[in-house]
Amino acid sequence: MAILRSKEIRTMEPSARLKKLMELRAEYMENMAKIATGGALENPGRVKALRRTIARLVTIIREEEAKAK
């Protein structure tokens, strides 16, 4: 999965944003489970990138909700 930039996220449909958010959170949780069990990740930098992308998605979703009100 590619890391999304803000411009890409803003052009997505709201339902697509939520779907992508769930996918990224699932991937993040899988990586954290591997770390917790003592396993080594193929790409350790991916965890940081996932966290940042999840934060971007949540921020933009909240901004759109605030605009709607």
PQR file of N, CA, C, O and H, with PARSE charges and radii, in Angstrom:
ATOM      1  N   MET A   1       0.826  -1.181   0.000 -0.4000 1.5000
ATOM      2  CA  MET A   1       0.000   0.000   0.000 -0.0000 2.0000
ATOM      3  C   MET A   1       0.869   1.243   0.000  0.5500 1.7000
ATOM      4  O   MET A   1       1.878   1.321   0.701 -0.5500 1.4000
ATOM      5  N   ALA A   2       0.465   2.191  -0.784 -0.4000 1.5000
ATOM      6  CA  ALA A   2       1.215   3.435  -0.869 -0.0000 2.0000
ATOM      7  C   ALA A   2       0.807   4.379   0.259  0.5500 1.7000
ATOM      8  O   ALA A   2      -0.334   4.379   0.721 -0.5500 1.4000
ATOM      9  H   ALA A   2      -0.355   2.127  -1.354  0.4000 1.0000
ATOM     10  N   ILE A   3       1.763   5.169   0.676 -0.4000 1.5000
ATOM     11  CA  ILE A   3       1.474   6.195   1.667 -0.0000 2.0000
ATOM     12  C   ILE A   3       0.798   7.351   0.935  0.5500 1.7000
ATOM     13  O   ILE A   3       1.256   7.770  -0.128 -0.5500 1.4000
ATOM     14  H   ILE A   3       2.690   5.170   0.301  0.4000 1.0000
ATOM     15  N   LEU A   4      -0.274   7.856   1.495 -0.4000 1.5000
ATOM     16  CA  LEU A   4      -1.066   8.897   0.853 -0.0000 2.0000
ATOM     17  C   LEU A   4      -0.629  10.282   1.297  0.5500 1.7000
ATOM     18  O   LEU A   4      -0.269  10.498   2.454 -0.5500 1.4000
ATOM     19  H   LEU A   4      -0.647   7.516   2.359  0.4000 1.0000
ATOM     20  N   ARG A   5      -0.666  11.193   0.377 -0.4000 1.5000
ATOM     21  CA  ARG A   5      -0.390  12.594   0.664 -0.0000 2.0000
ATOM     22  C   ARG A   5      -1.719  13.326   0.845  0.5500 1.7000
ATOM     23  O   ARG A   5      -2.775  12.818   0.466 -0.5500 1.4000
ATOM     24  H   ARG A   5      -0.958  11.018  -0.563  0.4000 1.0000
ATOM     25  N   SER A   6      -1.655  14.517   1.424 -0.4000 1.5000
ATOM     26  CA  SER A   6      -2.864  15.278   1.731 -0.0000 2.0000
ATOM     27  C   SER A   6      -3.703  15.565   0.492  0.5500 1.7000
ATOM     28  O   SER A   6      -4.928  15.453   0.537 -0.5500 1.4000
ATOM     29  H   SER A   6      -0.798  14.930   1.732  0.4000 1.0000
ATOM     30  N   LYS A   7      -3.060  15.932  -0.612 -0.4000 1.5000
ATOM     31  CA  LYS A   7      -3.803  16.229  -1.836 -0.0000 2.0000
ATOM     32  C   LYS A   7      -4.570  15.002  -2.320  0.5500 1.7000
ATOM     33  O   LYS A   7      -5.713  15.110  -2.763 -0.5500 1.4000
ATOM     34  H   LYS A   7      -2.065  16.023  -0.649  0.4000 1.0000
ATOM     35  N   GLU A   8      -3.936  13.837  -2.231 -0.4000 1.5000
ATOM     36  CA  GLU A   8      -4.586  12.602  -2.657 -0.0000 2.0000
ATOM     37  C   GLU A   8      -5.786  12.289  -1.770  0.5500 1.7000
ATOM     38  O   GLU A   8      -6.833  11.859  -2.255 -0.5500 1.4000
ATOM     39  H   GLU A   8      -3.007  13.749  -1.871  0.4000 1.0000
ATOM     40  N   ILE A   9      -5.625  12.506  -0.479 -0.4000 1.5000
ATOM     41  CA  ILE A   9      -6.694  12.205   0.472 -0.0000 2.0000
ATOM     42  C   ILE A   9      -7.889  13.128   0.236  0.5500 1.7000
ATOM     43  O   ILE A   9      -9.036  12.685   0.281 -0.5500 1.4000
ATOM     44  H   ILE A   9      -4.774  12.855  -0.085  0.4000 1.0000
ATOM     45  N   ARG A  10      -7.624  14.395  -0.011 -0.4000 1.5000
ATOM     46  CA  ARG A  10      -8.705  15.363  -0.204 -0.0000 2.0000
ATOM     47  C   ARG A  10      -9.519  15.080  -1.466  0.5500 1.7000
ATOM     48  O   ARG A  10     -10.695  15.440  -1.530 -0.5500 1.4000
ATOM     49  H   ARG A  10      -6.691  14.755  -0.047  0.4000 1.0000
ATOM     50  N   THR A  11      -8.913  14.441  -2.472 -0.4000 1.5000
ATOM     51  CA  THR A  11      -9.641  14.140  -3.701 -0.0000 2.0000
ATOM     52  C   THR A  11     -10.468  12.862  -3.588  0.5500 1.7000
ATOM     53  O   THR A  11     -11.280  12.571  -4.467 -0.5500 1.4000
ATOM     54  H   THR A  11      -7.958  14.148  -2.420  0.4000 1.0000
ATOM     55  N   MET A  12     -10.271  12.104  -2.522 -0.4000 1.5000
ATOM     56  CA  MET A  12     -10.999  10.845  -2.345 -0.0000 2.0000
ATOM     57  C   MET A  12     -12.430  11.106  -1.868  0.5500 1.7000
ATOM     58  O   MET A  12     -12.723  12.129  -1.251 -0.5500 1.4000
ATOM     59  H   MET A  12      -9.612  12.341  -1.809  0.4000 1.0000
ATOM     60  N   GLU A  13     -13.304  10.157  -2.171 -0.4000 1.5000
ATOM     61  CA  GLU A  13     -14.671  10.188  -1.646 -0.0000 2.0000
ATOM     62  C   GLU A  13     -14.629   9.893  -0.148  0.5500 1.7000
ATOM     63  O   GLU A  13     -13.724   9.192   0.305 -0.5500 1.4000
ATOM     64  H   GLU A  13     -13.066   9.325  -2.673  0.4000 1.0000
ATOM     65  N   PRO A  14     -15.583  10.406   0.635 -0.5600 1.5000
ATOM     66  CA  PRO A  14     -15.594  10.144   2.077  0.2800 2.0000
ATOM     67  C   PRO A  14     -15.626   8.652   2.429  0.5500 1.7000
ATOM     68  O   PRO A  14     -14.971   8.227   3.381 -0.5500 1.4000
ATOM     69  N   SER A  15     -16.373   7.870   1.676 -0.4000 1.5000
ATOM     70  CA  SER A  15     -16.425   6.437   1.970 -0.0000 2.0000
ATOM     71  C   SER A  15     -15.087   5.764   1.670  0.5500 1.7000
ATOM     72  O   SER A  15     -14.692   4.831   2.368 -0.5500 1.4000
ATOM     73  H   SER A  15     -16.905   8.215   0.903  0.4000 1.0000
ATOM     74  N   ALA A  16     -14.393   6.232   0.640 -0.4000 1.5000
ATOM     75  CA  ALA A  16     -13.078   5.686   0.307 -0.0000 2.0000
ATOM     76  C   ALA A  16     -12.058   6.047   1.383  0.5500 1.7000
ATOM     77  O   ALA A  16     -11.167   5.258   1.698 -0.5500 1.4000
ATOM     78  H   ALA A  16     -14.714   6.991   0.073  0.4000 1.0000
ATOM     79  N   ARG A  17     -12.198   7.247   1.941 -0.4000 1.5000
ATOM     80  CA  ARG A  17     -11.298   7.657   3.026 -0.0000 2.0000
ATOM     81  C   ARG A  17     -11.447   6.738   4.229  0.5500 1.7000
ATOM     82  O   ARG A  17     -10.457   6.286   4.804 -0.5500 1.4000
ATOM     83  H   ARG A  17     -12.922   7.888   1.685  0.4000 1.0000
ATOM     84  N   LEU A  18     -12.692   6.467   4.605 -0.4000 1.5000
ATOM     85  CA  LEU A  18     -12.928   5.600   5.758 -0.0000 2.0000
ATOM     86  C   LEU A  18     -12.419   4.182   5.506  0.5500 1.7000
ATOM     87  O   LEU A  18     -11.855   3.546   6.397 -0.5500 1.4000
ATOM     88  H   LEU A  18     -13.497   6.834   4.139  0.4000 1.0000
ATOM     89  N   LYS A  19     -12.622   3.700   4.293 -0.4000 1.5000
ATOM     90  CA  LYS A  19     -12.145   2.364   3.943 -0.0000 2.0000
ATOM     91  C   LYS A  19     -10.619   2.300   4.028  0.5500 1.7000
ATOM     92  O   LYS A  19     -10.065   1.346   4.575 -0.5500 1.4000
ATOM     93  H   LYS A  19     -13.080   4.216   3.569  0.4000 1.0000
ATOM     94  N   LYS A  20      -9.946   3.310   3.490 -0.4000 1.5000
ATOM     95  CA  LYS A  20      -8.484   3.362   3.517 -0.0000 2.0000
ATOM     96  C   LYS A  20      -7.985   3.481   4.947  0.5500 1.7000
ATOM     97  O   LYS A  20      -6.965   2.890   5.301 -0.5500 1.4000
ATOM     98  H   LYS A  20     -10.397   4.084   3.046  0.4000 1.0000
ATOM     99  N   LEU A  21      -8.701   4.248   5.776 -0.4000 1.5000
ATOM    100  CA  LEU A  21      -8.319   4.399   7.179 -0.0000 2.0000
ATOM    101  C   LEU A  21      -8.364   3.044   7.889  0.5500 1.7000
ATOM    102  O   LEU A  21      -7.452   2.711   8.646 -0.5500 1.4000
ATOM    103  H   LEU A  21      -9.529   4.728   5.488  0.4000 1.0000
ATOM    104  N   MET A  22      -9.405   2.275   7.652 -0.4000 1.5000
ATOM    105  CA  MET A  22      -9.525   0.957   8.276 -0.0000 2.0000
ATOM    106  C   MET A  22      -8.406   0.019   7.797  0.5500 1.7000
ATOM    107  O   MET A  22      -7.849  -0.743   8.587 -0.5500 1.4000
ATOM    108  H   MET A  22     -10.146   2.545   7.038  0.4000 1.0000
ATOM    109  N   GLU A  23      -8.085   0.083   6.500 -0.4000 1.5000
ATOM    110  CA  GLU A  23      -7.010  -0.760   5.965 -0.0000 2.0000
ATOM    111  C   GLU A  23      -5.662  -0.406   6.596  0.5500 1.7000
ATOM    112  O   GLU A  23      -4.898  -1.291   6.982 -0.5500 1.4000
ATOM    113  H   GLU A  23      -8.538   0.702   5.858  0.4000 1.0000
ATOM    114  N   LEU A  24      -5.381   0.880   6.696 -0.4000 1.5000
ATOM    115  CA  LEU A  24      -4.101   1.310   7.262 -0.0000 2.0000
ATOM    116  C   LEU A  24      -4.007   0.984   8.747  0.5500 1.7000
ATOM    117  O   LEU A  24      -2.948   0.589   9.235 -0.5500 1.4000
ATOM    118  H   LEU A  24      -6.002   1.599   6.382  0.4000 1.0000
ATOM    119  N   ARG A  25      -5.115   1.148   9.466 -0.4000 1.5000
ATOM    120  CA  ARG A  25      -5.107   0.787  10.891 -0.0000 2.0000
ATOM    121  C   ARG A  25      -4.884  -0.707  11.083  0.5500 1.7000
ATOM    122  O   ARG A  25      -4.182  -1.117  12.008 -0.5500 1.4000
ATOM    123  H   ARG A  25      -5.976   1.469   9.070  0.4000 1.0000
ATOM    124  N   ALA A  26      -5.478  -1.523  10.215 -0.4000 1.5000
ATOM    125  CA  ALA A  26      -5.284  -2.972  10.301 -0.0000 2.0000
ATOM    126  C   ALA A  26      -3.822  -3.325  10.037  0.5500 1.7000
ATOM    127  O   ALA A  26      -3.241  -4.150  10.743 -0.5500 1.4000
ATOM    128  H   ALA A  26      -6.049  -1.189   9.464  0.4000 1.0000
ATOM    129  N   GLU A  27      -3.231  -2.702   9.023 -0.4000 1.5000
ATOM    130  CA  GLU A  27      -1.822  -2.964   8.723 -0.0000 2.0000
ATOM    131  C   GLU A  27      -0.928  -2.515   9.873  0.5500 1.7000
ATOM    132  O   GLU A  27       0.036  -3.198  10.219 -0.5500 1.4000
ATOM    133  H   GLU A  27      -3.702  -2.032   8.449  0.4000 1.0000
ATOM    134  N   TYR A  28      -1.248  -1.374  10.461 -0.4000 1.5000
ATOM    135  CA  TYR A  28      -0.477  -0.860  11.593 -0.0000 2.0000
ATOM    136  C   TYR A  28      -0.546  -1.834  12.776  0.5500 1.7000
ATOM    137  O   TYR A  28       0.464  -2.123  13.418 -0.5500 1.4000
ATOM    138  H   TYR A  28      -2.031  -0.819  10.180  0.4000 1.0000
ATOM    139  N   MET A  29      -1.745  -2.329  13.048 -0.4000 1.5000
ATOM    140  CA  MET A  29      -1.905  -3.262  14.165 -0.0000 2.0000
ATOM    141  C   MET A  29      -1.148  -4.569  13.912  0.5500 1.7000
ATOM    142  O   MET A  29      -0.582  -5.143  14.843 -0.5500 1.4000
ATOM    143  H   MET A  29      -2.566  -2.095  12.527  0.4000 1.0000
ATOM    144  N   GLU A  30      -1.132  -5.040  12.671 -0.4000 1.5000
ATOM    145  CA  GLU A  30      -0.364  -6.248  12.338 -0.0000 2.0000
ATOM    146  C   GLU A  30       1.127  -6.030  12.597  0.5500 1.7000
ATOM    147  O   GLU A  30       1.803  -6.886  13.168 -0.5500 1.4000
ATOM    148  H   GLU A  30      -1.591  -4.574  11.915  0.4000 1.0000
ATOM    149  N   ASN A  31       1.623  -4.875  12.170 -0.4000 1.5000
ATOM    150  CA  ASN A  31       3.036  -4.571  12.393 -0.0000 2.0000
ATOM    151  C   ASN A  31       3.357  -4.458  13.873  0.5500 1.7000
ATOM    152  O   ASN A  31       4.402  -4.935  14.316 -0.5500 1.4000
ATOM    153  H   ASN A  31       1.074  -4.180  11.706  0.4000 1.0000
ATOM    154  N   MET A  32       2.481  -3.838  14.640 -0.4000 1.5000
ATOM    155  CA  MET A  32       2.717  -3.703  16.076 -0.0000 2.0000
ATOM    156  C   MET A  32       2.668  -5.061  16.776  0.5500 1.7000
ATOM    157  O   MET A  32       3.397  -5.293  17.741 -0.5500 1.4000
ATOM    158  H   MET A  32       1.632  -3.451  14.280  0.4000 1.0000
ATOM    159  N   ALA A  33       1.815  -5.950  16.292 -0.4000 1.5000
ATOM    160  CA  ALA A  33       1.753  -7.294  16.860 -0.0000 2.0000
ATOM    161  C   ALA A  33       3.054  -8.048  16.588  0.5500 1.7000
ATOM    162  O   ALA A  33       3.548  -8.768  17.456 -0.5500 1.4000
ATOM    163  H   ALA A  33       1.223  -5.762  15.508  0.4000 1.0000
ATOM    164  N   LYS A  34       3.607  -7.884  15.392 -0.4000 1.5000
ATOM    165  CA  LYS A  34       4.891  -8.518  15.078 -0.0000 2.0000
ATOM    166  C   LYS A  34       5.992  -8.008  15.999  0.5500 1.7000
ATOM    167  O   LYS A  34       6.817  -8.776  16.493 -0.5500 1.4000
ATOM    168  H   LYS A  34       3.206  -7.299  14.687  0.4000 1.0000
ATOM    169  N   ILE A  35       5.987  -6.691  16.218 -0.4000 1.5000
ATOM    170  CA  ILE A  35       7.006  -6.105  17.093 -0.0000 2.0000
ATOM    171  C   ILE A  35       6.839  -6.624  18.516  0.5500 1.7000
ATOM    172  O   ILE A  35       7.822  -6.953  19.180 -0.5500 1.4000
ATOM    173  H   ILE A  35       5.317  -6.067  15.816  0.4000 1.0000
ATOM    174  N   ALA A  36       5.599  -6.698  18.982 -0.4000 1.5000
ATOM    175  CA  ALA A  36       5.325  -7.128  20.360 -0.0000 2.0000
ATOM    176  C   ALA A  36       5.731  -8.575  20.600  0.5500 1.7000
ATOM    177  O   ALA A  36       6.122  -8.936  21.709 -0.5500 1.4000
ATOM    178  H   ALA A  36       4.801  -6.431  18.443  0.4000 1.0000
ATOM    179  N   THR A  37       5.640  -9.402  19.568 -0.4000 1.5000
ATOM    180  CA  THR A  37       6.002 -10.810  19.733 -0.0000 2.0000
ATOM    181  C   THR A  37       7.493 -11.038  19.505  0.5500 1.7000
ATOM    182  O   THR A  37       7.970 -12.170  19.578 -0.5500 1.4000
ATOM    183  H   THR A  37       5.322  -9.109  18.666  0.4000 1.0000
ATOM    184  N   GLY A  38       8.218  -9.970  19.232 -0.4000 1.5000
ATOM    185  CA  GLY A  38       9.659 -10.096  19.082 -0.0000 2.0000
ATOM    186  C   GLY A  38      10.112 -10.348  17.665  0.5500 1.7000
ATOM    187  O   GLY A  38      11.288 -10.630  17.432 -0.5500 1.4000
ATOM    188  H   GLY A  38       7.830  -9.050  19.173  0.4000 1.0000
ATOM    189  N   GLY A  39       9.220 -10.253  16.731 -0.4000 1.5000
ATOM    190  CA  GLY A  39       9.576 -10.478  15.334 -0.0000 2.0000
ATOM    191  C   GLY A  39      10.239  -9.258  14.722  0.5500 1.7000
ATOM    192  O   GLY A  39      10.148  -8.152  15.254 -0.5500 1.4000
ATOM    193  H   GLY A  39       8.265 -10.023  16.920  0.4000 1.0000
ATOM    194  N   ALA A  40      10.902  -9.471  13.605 -0.4000 1.5000
ATOM    195  CA  ALA A  40      11.549  -8.376  12.889 -0.0000 2.0000
ATOM    196  C   ALA A  40      10.699  -7.995  11.679  0.5500 1.7000
ATOM    197  O   ALA A  40      10.191  -8.859  10.965 -0.5500 1.4000
ATOM    198  H   ALA A  40      10.976 -10.369  13.173  0.4000 1.0000
ATOM    199  N   LEU A  41      10.556  -6.714  11.466 -0.4000 1.5000
ATOM    200  CA  LEU A  41       9.799  -6.228  10.331 -0.0000 2.0000
ATOM    201  C   LEU A  41      10.695  -6.139   9.101  0.5500 1.7000
ATOM    202  O   LEU A  41      11.902  -5.924   9.211 -0.5500 1.4000
ATOM    203  H   LEU A  41      10.969  -6.012  12.046  0.4000 1.0000
ATOM    204  N   GLU A  42      10.086  -6.307   7.930 -0.4000 1.5000
ATOM    205  CA  GLU A  42      10.829  -6.145   6.689 -0.0000 2.0000
ATOM    206  C   GLU A  42      11.240  -4.692   6.500  0.5500 1.7000
ATOM    207  O   GLU A  42      12.353  -4.405   6.058 -0.5500 1.4000
ATOM    208  H   GLU A  42       9.106  -6.481   7.841  0.4000 1.0000
ATOM    209  N   ASN A  43      10.336  -3.779   6.838 -0.4000 1.5000
ATOM    210  CA  ASN A  43      10.588  -2.356   6.666 -0.0000 2.0000
ATOM    211  C   ASN A  43      10.168  -1.622   7.937  0.5500 1.7000
ATOM    212  O   ASN A  43       9.004  -1.238   8.059 -0.5500 1.4000
ATOM    213  H   ASN A  43       9.432  -4.013   7.197  0.4000 1.0000
ATOM    214  N   PRO A  44      11.077  -1.417   8.883 -0.5600 1.5000
ATOM    215  CA  PRO A  44      10.715  -0.767  10.138  0.2800 2.0000
ATOM    216  C   PRO A  44      10.222   0.667   9.970  0.5500 1.7000
ATOM    217  O   PRO A  44       9.431   1.136  10.789 -0.5500 1.4000
ATOM    218  N   GLY A  45      10.657   1.361   8.950 -0.4000 1.5000
ATOM    219  CA  GLY A  45      10.219   2.732   8.721 -0.0000 2.0000
ATOM    220  C   GLY A  45       8.763   2.824   8.317  0.5500 1.7000
ATOM    221  O   GLY A  45       8.154   3.891   8.385 -0.5500 1.4000
ATOM    222  H   GLY A  45      11.299   0.980   8.285  0.4000 1.0000
ATOM    223  N   ARG A  46       8.213   1.706   7.898 -0.4000 1.5000
ATOM    224  CA  ARG A  46       6.813   1.663   7.472 -0.0000 2.0000
ATOM    225  C   ARG A  46       5.867   1.994   8.634  0.5500 1.7000
ATOM    226  O   ARG A  46       4.805   2.576   8.416 -0.5500 1.4000
ATOM    227  H   ARG A  46       8.708   0.839   7.843  0.4000 1.0000
ATOM    228  N   VAL A  47       6.242   1.629   9.855 -0.4000 1.5000
ATOM    229  CA  VAL A  47       5.395   1.889  11.027 -0.0000 2.0000
ATOM    230  C   VAL A  47       5.205   3.392  11.207  0.5500 1.7000
ATOM    231  O   VAL A  47       4.088   3.858  11.427 -0.5500 1.4000
ATOM    232  H   VAL A  47       7.105   1.156  10.032  0.4000 1.0000
ATOM    233  N   LYS A  48       6.287   4.141  11.112 -0.4000 1.5000
ATOM    234  CA  LYS A  48       6.209   5.591  11.257 -0.0000 2.0000
ATOM    235  C   LYS A  48       5.381   6.206  10.128  0.5500 1.7000
ATOM    236  O   LYS A  48       4.575   7.107  10.362 -0.5500 1.4000
ATOM    237  H   LYS A  48       7.195   3.762  10.933  0.4000 1.0000
ATOM    238  N   ALA A  49       5.581   5.721   8.923 -0.4000 1.5000
ATOM    239  CA  ALA A  49       4.832   6.233   7.778 -0.0000 2.0000
ATOM    240  C   ALA A  49       3.343   5.929   7.917  0.5500 1.7000
ATOM    241  O   ALA A  49       2.506   6.759   7.562 -0.5500 1.4000
ATOM    242  H   ALA A  49       6.235   4.989   8.733  0.4000 1.0000
ATOM    243  N   LEU A  50       3.010   4.747   8.430 -0.4000 1.5000
ATOM    244  CA  LEU A  50       1.611   4.384   8.649 -0.0000 2.0000
ATOM    245  C   LEU A  50       0.970   5.304   9.677  0.5500 1.7000
ATOM    246  O   LEU A  50      -0.145   5.787   9.478 -0.5500 1.4000
ATOM    247  H   LEU A  50       3.690   4.073   8.719  0.4000 1.0000
ATOM    248  N   ARG A  51       1.678   5.545  10.777 -0.4000 1.5000
ATOM    249  CA  ARG A  51       1.147   6.430  11.820 -0.0000 2.0000
ATOM    250  C   ARG A  51       0.850   7.811  11.264  0.5500 1.7000
ATOM    251  O   ARG A  51      -0.198   8.388  11.553 -0.5500 1.4000
ATOM    252  H   ARG A  51       2.583   5.153  10.938  0.4000 1.0000
ATOM    253  N   ARG A  52       1.764   8.338  10.470 -0.4000 1.5000
ATOM    254  CA  ARG A  52       1.579   9.682   9.921 -0.0000 2.0000
ATOM    255  C   ARG A  52       0.423   9.721   8.926  0.5500 1.7000
ATOM    256  O   ARG A  52      -0.347  10.682   8.906 -0.5500 1.4000
ATOM    257  H   ARG A  52       2.615   7.869  10.235  0.4000 1.0000
ATOM    258  N   THR A  53       0.298   8.691   8.108 -0.4000 1.5000
ATOM    259  CA  THR A  53      -0.786   8.663   7.134 -0.0000 2.0000
ATOM    260  C   THR A  53      -2.134   8.530   7.828  0.5500 1.7000
ATOM    261  O   THR A  53      -3.109   9.162   7.422 -0.5500 1.4000
ATOM    262  H   THR A  53       0.924   7.911   8.125  0.4000 1.0000
ATOM    263  N   ILE A  54      -2.192   7.718   8.866 -0.4000 1.5000
ATOM    264  CA  ILE A  54      -3.431   7.584   9.638 -0.0000 2.0000
ATOM    265  C   ILE A  54      -3.801   8.936  10.244  0.5500 1.7000
ATOM    266  O   ILE A  54      -4.969   9.324  10.224 -0.5500 1.4000
ATOM    267  H   ILE A  54      -1.400   7.204   9.196  0.4000 1.0000
ATOM    268  N   ALA A  55      -2.824   9.646  10.775 -0.4000 1.5000
ATOM    269  CA  ALA A  55      -3.087  10.966  11.356 -0.0000 2.0000
ATOM    270  C   ALA A  55      -3.585  11.941  10.295  0.5500 1.7000
ATOM    271  O   ALA A  55      -4.495  12.728  10.556 -0.5500 1.4000
ATOM    272  H   ALA A  55      -1.876   9.331  10.791  0.4000 1.0000
ATOM    273  N   ARG A  56      -3.000  11.896   9.108 -0.4000 1.5000
ATOM    274  CA  ARG A  56      -3.462  12.765   8.014 -0.0000 2.0000
ATOM    275  C   ARG A  56      -4.912  12.479   7.673  0.5500 1.7000
ATOM    276  O   ARG A  56      -5.722  13.395   7.531 -0.5500 1.4000
ATOM    277  H   ARG A  56      -2.261  11.256   8.896  0.4000 1.0000
ATOM    278  N   LEU A  57      -5.233  11.197   7.544 -0.4000 1.5000
ATOM    279  CA  LEU A  57      -6.605  10.810   7.205 -0.0000 2.0000
ATOM    280  C   LEU A  57      -7.590  11.290   8.260  0.5500 1.7000
ATOM    281  O   LEU A  57      -8.620  11.876   7.928 -0.5500 1.4000
ATOM    282  H   LEU A  57      -4.575  10.452   7.660  0.4000 1.0000
ATOM    283  N   VAL A  58      -7.286  11.050   9.510 -0.4000 1.5000
ATOM    284  CA  VAL A  58      -8.184  11.439  10.596 -0.0000 2.0000
ATOM    285  C   VAL A  58      -8.361  12.956  10.620  0.5500 1.7000
ATOM    286  O   VAL A  58      -9.474  13.450  10.805 -0.5500 1.4000
ATOM    287  H   VAL A  58      -6.449  10.574   9.780  0.4000 1.0000
ATOM    288  N   THR A  59      -7.274  13.689  10.434 -0.4000 1.5000
ATOM    289  CA  THR A  59      -7.343  15.151  10.435 -0.0000 2.0000
ATOM    290  C   THR A  59      -8.239  15.662   9.317  0.5500 1.7000
ATOM    291  O   THR A  59      -9.094  16.519   9.542 -0.5500 1.4000
ATOM    292  H   THR A  59      -6.371  13.288  10.283  0.4000 1.0000
ATOM    293  N   ILE A  60      -8.045  15.141   8.121 -0.4000 1.5000
ATOM    294  CA  ILE A  60      -8.838  15.602   6.978 -0.0000 2.0000
ATOM    295  C   ILE A  60     -10.300  15.203   7.129  0.5500 1.7000
ATOM    296  O   ILE A  60     -11.190  15.974   6.770 -0.5500 1.4000
ATOM    297  H   ILE A  60      -7.351  14.445   7.938  0.4000 1.0000
ATOM    298  N   ILE A  61     -10.556  14.022   7.649 -0.4000 1.5000
ATOM    299  CA  ILE A  61     -11.942  13.596   7.890 -0.0000 2.0000
ATOM    300  C   ILE A  61     -12.609  14.549   8.874  0.5500 1.7000
ATOM    301  O   ILE A  61     -13.751  14.956   8.663 -0.5500 1.4000
ATOM    302  H   ILE A  61      -9.833  13.396   7.941  0.4000 1.0000
ATOM    303  N   ARG A  62     -11.914  14.905   9.939 -0.4000 1.5000
ATOM    304  CA  ARG A  62     -12.479  15.827  10.921 -0.0000 2.0000
ATOM    305  C   ARG A  62     -12.669  17.228  10.355  0.5500 1.7000
ATOM    306  O   ARG A  62     -13.641  17.906  10.687 -0.5500 1.4000
ATOM    307  H   ARG A  62     -10.986  14.574  10.111  0.4000 1.0000
ATOM    308  N   GLU A  63     -11.751  17.662   9.508 -0.4000 1.5000
ATOM    309  CA  GLU A  63     -11.903  18.969   8.866 -0.0000 2.0000
ATOM    310  C   GLU A  63     -13.156  18.997   7.998  0.5500 1.7000
ATOM    311  O   GLU A  63     -13.914  19.967   8.022 -0.5500 1.4000
ATOM    312  H   GLU A  63     -10.961  17.112   9.239  0.4000 1.0000
ATOM    313  N   GLU A  64     -13.368  17.935   7.237 -0.4000 1.5000
ATOM    314  CA  GLU A  64     -14.556  17.855   6.368 -0.0000 2.0000
ATOM    315  C   GLU A  64     -15.831  17.827   7.187  0.5500 1.7000
ATOM    316  O   GLU A  64     -16.828  18.436   6.800 -0.5500 1.4000
ATOM    317  H   GLU A  64     -12.753  17.147   7.218  0.4000 1.0000
ATOM    318  N   GLU A  65     -15.816  17.124   8.321 -0.4000 1.5000
ATOM    319  CA  GLU A  65     -16.991  17.094   9.195 -0.0000 2.0000
ATOM    320  C   GLU A  65     -17.267  18.485   9.771  0.5500 1.7000
ATOM    321  O   GLU A  65     -18.424  18.886   9.894 -0.5500 1.4000
ATOM    322  H   GLU A  65     -15.006  16.629   8.635  0.4000 1.0000
ATOM    323  N   ALA A  66     -16.215  19.215  10.123 -0.4000 1.5000
ATOM    324  CA  ALA A  66     -16.389  20.554  10.675 -0.0000 2.0000
ATOM    325  C   ALA A  66     -16.956  21.504   9.624  0.5500 1.7000
ATOM    326  O   ALA A  66     -17.777  22.364   9.943 -0.5500 1.4000
ATOM    327  H   ALA A  66     -15.275  18.890  10.023  0.4000 1.0000
ATOM    328  N   LYS A  67     -16.520  21.351   8.371 -0.4000 1.5000
ATOM    329  CA  LYS A  67     -17.048  22.187   7.293 -0.0000 2.0000
ATOM    330  C   LYS A  67     -18.524  21.925   7.068  0.5500 1.7000
ATOM    331  O   LYS A  67     -19.284  22.847   6.773 -0.5500 1.4000
ATOM    332  H   LYS A  67     -15.853  20.652   8.112  0.4000 1.0000
ATOM    333  N   ALA A  68     -18.930  20.680   7.204 -0.4000 1.5000
ATOM    334  CA  ALA A  68     -20.313  20.292   6.971 -0.0000 2.0000
ATOM    335  C   ALA A  68     -21.257  20.909   8.012  0.5500 1.7000
ATOM    336  O   ALA A  68     -22.428  21.155   7.723 -0.5500 1.4000
ATOM    337  H   ALA A  68     -18.312  19.931   7.444  0.4000 1.0000
ATOM    338  N   LYS A  69     -20.753  21.152   9.197 -0.4000 1.5000
ATOM    339  CA  LYS A  69     -21.588  21.713  10.265 -0.0000 2.0000
ATOM    340  C   LYS A  69     -21.683  23.154  10.097  0.5500 1.7000
ATOM    341  O   LYS A  69     -22.342  23.826  10.891 -0.5500 1.4000
ATOM    342  H   LYS A  69     -19.801  20.953   9.432  0.4000 1.0000
TER
END
